[in-house]
Amino acid sequence: MPVDPWATTTAQEFPTQEPDTFRRLAQIIAKQKREMFDLRASVLANVSDIVSDLRAQQATLAAQVATLAAQNAQILALIAQVVSPLTAHADTTGIALATGANVEKLRATITVPTGYTQALVTATSMISAWNTTAGRDELYAITSINGAVSGWSTETSVPAGSIGFAINTASALLTGLSGTFYVAAKGSTFANPWPSMTGYGLVNVDVMVVFLR
């Protein structure tokens, strides 16, 4: 009886159960997908927490900025209630100058605001005049704050027939103020009087004041 040569070969070369390769591959891919999904969910959760934390910090910072702005406004309002600045100016022309003591030639009067009793005052006076005499002479200028002077007068030497000027600055703390006070420019010459002349004999007074309660 003939023997089937494929009977044995088929049984040996083709096992009845092949490895389930595709199923296992599908399981591996599914597992990797789950792990990737879990990782993505974790990352998104962390990012969401970070964003929420940043938003909370931003809200806190905005509240702090608003608080600082309010405090700054309160400080400025308080300063405005305590301190009041002011400037004043006065000028004239055609003054005459005499020898001897310095004589007032111009004053600027300042009104004290209601509720203030002190003032930090810085003032500058300038006198410019023509020496019409036949010889060199000295021109003096000094600044007086509410009747008082501090320091020496400014002296400048002016040749005959020339125009000279002297500038003097003074400062003071005035207390117990009410109503008004004044700043004056005083001047004189040394050897001879200098007469008044139209367009000459200039005087300026400039004052900076900080009133205090």
C-alpha positions as CSV (number, residue, x, y, z in Angstrom):
1,M,0.0,0.0,0.0
2,P,1.5,3.4,-1.0
3,V,2.6,5.7,1.8
4,D,1.6,9.3,1.7
5,P,5.0,11.2,1.9
6,W,3.3,14.4,3.1
7,A,1.5,13.0,6.1
8,T,4.6,13.0,8.3
9,T,6.1,16.1,6.8
10,T,2.9,18.2,7.4
11,A,2.8,17.1,11.0
12,Q,6.4,18.0,11.6
13,E,6.7,21.2,9.7
14,F,3.4,22.8,10.5
15,P,2.6,22.7,14.2
16,T,-1.1,22.5,15.0
17,Q,-0.8,25.7,17.3
18,E,1.1,28.7,15.9
19,P,2.3,31.5,18.3
20,D,-0.3,34.1,18.7
21,T,2.0,36.9,17.5
22,F,-0.6,39.4,16.3
23,R,-2.6,39.1,19.5
24,R,0.4,39.7,21.6
25,L,1.5,42.6,19.4
26,A,-1.9,44.1,19.7
27,Q,-1.7,43.8,23.5
28,I,1.7,45.5,23.6
29,I,0.4,48.4,21.4
30,A,-2.7,48.7,23.6
31,K,-0.6,48.8,26.7
32,Q,1.7,51.5,25.2
33,K,-1.4,53.5,24.3
34,R,-2.8,53.3,27.8
35,E,0.6,54.3,29.2
36,M,0.8,57.2,26.8
37,F,-2.7,58.3,27.7
38,D,-2.0,58.0,31.4
39,L,1.2,60.1,30.9
40,R,-0.7,62.7,28.8
41,A,-3.4,62.9,31.5
42,S,-0.8,63.3,34.2
43,V,1.0,66.1,32.3
44,L,-2.2,67.9,31.6
45,A,-3.2,67.7,35.3
46,N,0.2,69.1,36.3
47,V,0.0,71.9,33.7
48,S,-3.5,72.7,34.9
49,D,-2.3,72.9,38.5
50,I,0.6,75.2,37.4
51,V,-1.8,77.4,35.4
52,S,-4.2,77.6,38.4
53,D,-1.3,78.5,40.7
54,L,0.0,81.2,38.3
55,R,-3.5,82.7,38.1
56,A,-3.8,82.7,41.8
57,Q,-0.4,84.4,42.2
58,Q,-1.3,86.9,39.5
59,A,-4.5,87.8,41.4
60,T,-2.6,88.1,44.6
61,L,0.0,90.4,42.9
62,A,-2.8,92.5,41.4
63,A,-4.3,92.9,44.8
64,Q,-1.0,93.9,46.3
65,V,-0.4,96.5,43.5
66,A,-3.9,98.0,44.1
67,T,-3.1,98.1,47.9
68,L,0.2,99.9,47.2
69,A,-1.4,102.4,44.9
70,A,-4.0,103.2,47.5
71,Q,-1.3,103.6,50.2
72,N,0.7,105.8,47.8
73,A,-2.4,108.0,47.2
74,Q,-2.9,108.3,51.0
75,I,0.8,109.3,51.5
76,L,0.6,111.9,48.8
77,A,-2.6,113.2,50.3
78,L,-1.0,113.4,53.7
79,I,2.0,115.2,52.3
80,A,-0.3,117.7,50.5
81,Q,-1.9,118.4,53.9
82,V,1.4,118.9,55.7
83,V,3.5,120.7,53.0
84,S,2.6,123.5,50.6
85,P,5.2,124.9,48.1
86,L,5.2,128.4,46.7
87,T,7.4,130.7,44.5
88,A,7.4,134.5,44.4
89,H,9.1,137.1,42.2
90,A,9.4,140.9,42.2
91,D,11.4,143.3,40.0
92,T,11.8,147.0,39.4
93,T,14.0,149.5,37.6
94,G,15.4,153.0,38.1
95,I,16.6,152.7,41.7
96,A,19.2,155.0,43.2
97,L,22.0,153.8,45.5
98,A,23.5,155.7,48.5
99,T,26.6,155.1,50.5
100,G,26.5,153.7,54.0
101,A,24.2,151.0,55.3
102,N,22.3,148.8,52.8
103,V,18.9,150.2,52.2
104,E,15.8,148.2,51.0
105,K,15.2,148.7,47.3
106,L,12.5,146.1,46.6
107,R,10.5,143.5,48.4
108,A,8.3,140.5,47.6
109,T,5.4,139.9,50.0
110,I,4.3,136.3,50.5
111,T,0.9,135.3,52.0
112,V,0.9,132.5,54.5
113,P,-1.7,129.8,53.7
114,T,-4.3,129.1,56.3
115,G,-3.3,126.4,58.8
116,Y,0.5,126.8,58.2
117,T,2.8,128.4,60.8
118,Q,6.3,127.6,59.5
119,A,8.2,128.2,56.2
120,L,11.5,127.1,54.7
121,V,12.6,130.0,52.7
122,T,15.4,130.3,50.0
123,A,15.7,133.7,48.3
124,T,18.0,135.4,45.8
125,S,18.3,139.1,45.2
126,M,20.1,140.8,42.3
127,I,21.0,144.5,41.9
128,S,22.4,145.9,38.7
129,A,23.4,149.6,38.4
130,W,25.5,152.0,36.4
131,N,28.4,153.7,38.1
132,T,28.1,157.2,36.7
133,T,30.8,158.6,39.0
134,A,34.3,159.5,37.9
135,G,36.0,156.7,39.9
136,R,35.8,153.0,40.6
137,D,33.3,152.2,43.3
138,E,31.8,149.2,45.1
139,L,28.3,147.9,44.7
140,Y,26.8,145.9,47.6
141,A,23.7,143.7,47.7
142,I,22.2,141.6,50.4
143,T,19.0,139.6,50.9
144,S,16.7,140.1,53.9
145,I,14.2,137.5,54.9
146,N,11.4,139.1,57.0
147,G,13.6,141.8,58.2
148,A,16.6,139.6,59.1
149,V,19.8,139.0,57.2
150,S,22.3,136.1,57.4
151,G,25.9,136.4,56.4
152,W,27.7,139.2,54.6
153,S,26.5,141.2,51.6
154,T,27.8,140.5,48.1
155,E,30.4,143.1,46.9
156,T,31.4,143.8,43.4
157,S,33.9,146.4,42.1
158,V,32.6,148.6,39.2
159,P,34.9,150.8,37.1
160,A,33.8,154.4,36.4
161,G,31.2,154.6,33.6
162,S,30.5,150.8,33.8
163,I,27.5,148.7,34.8
164,G,28.0,146.2,37.6
165,F,25.8,143.7,39.3
166,A,25.7,141.8,42.6
167,I,23.8,138.7,43.5
168,N,23.1,137.5,47.1
169,T,21.3,134.4,48.4
170,A,19.9,133.7,51.8
171,S,17.8,131.0,53.5
172,A,15.9,130.8,56.7
173,L,13.3,128.8,58.7
174,L,10.5,131.0,59.8
175,T,8.2,130.0,62.7
176,G,5.1,131.4,64.3
177,L,3.9,132.7,61.0
178,S,0.5,134.2,60.2
179,G,-0.7,136.7,57.6
180,T,2.3,137.6,55.5
181,F,6.1,137.8,55.5
182,Y,8.5,139.4,53.0
183,V,11.8,139.1,51.3
184,A,13.7,142.2,50.4
185,A,16.7,143.2,48.3
186,K,19.0,145.8,50.0
187,G,21.8,147.7,48.4
188,S,24.4,150.5,48.7
189,T,27.6,151.8,47.3
190,F,30.9,152.6,49.0
191,A,32.4,155.9,47.8
192,N,29.7,157.9,46.1
193,P,25.9,157.8,45.5
194,W,24.7,156.4,42.2
195,P,21.7,158.4,40.9
196,S,18.5,156.9,39.5
197,M,18.5,156.5,35.7
198,T,15.7,155.4,33.5
199,G,16.4,151.9,32.2
200,Y,19.1,151.2,34.8
201,G,19.2,150.4,38.4
202,L,17.6,146.9,38.0
203,V,16.5,144.8,41.0
204,N,15.1,141.2,41.1
205,V,13.9,139.2,44.0
206,D,13.1,135.5,43.6
207,V,11.8,133.3,46.5
208,M,11.2,129.6,47.0
209,V,9.0,128.7,50.0
210,V,7.9,125.4,51.5
211,F,5.2,126.0,54.1
212,L,4.9,123.6,57.0
213,R,2.2,123.0,59.6
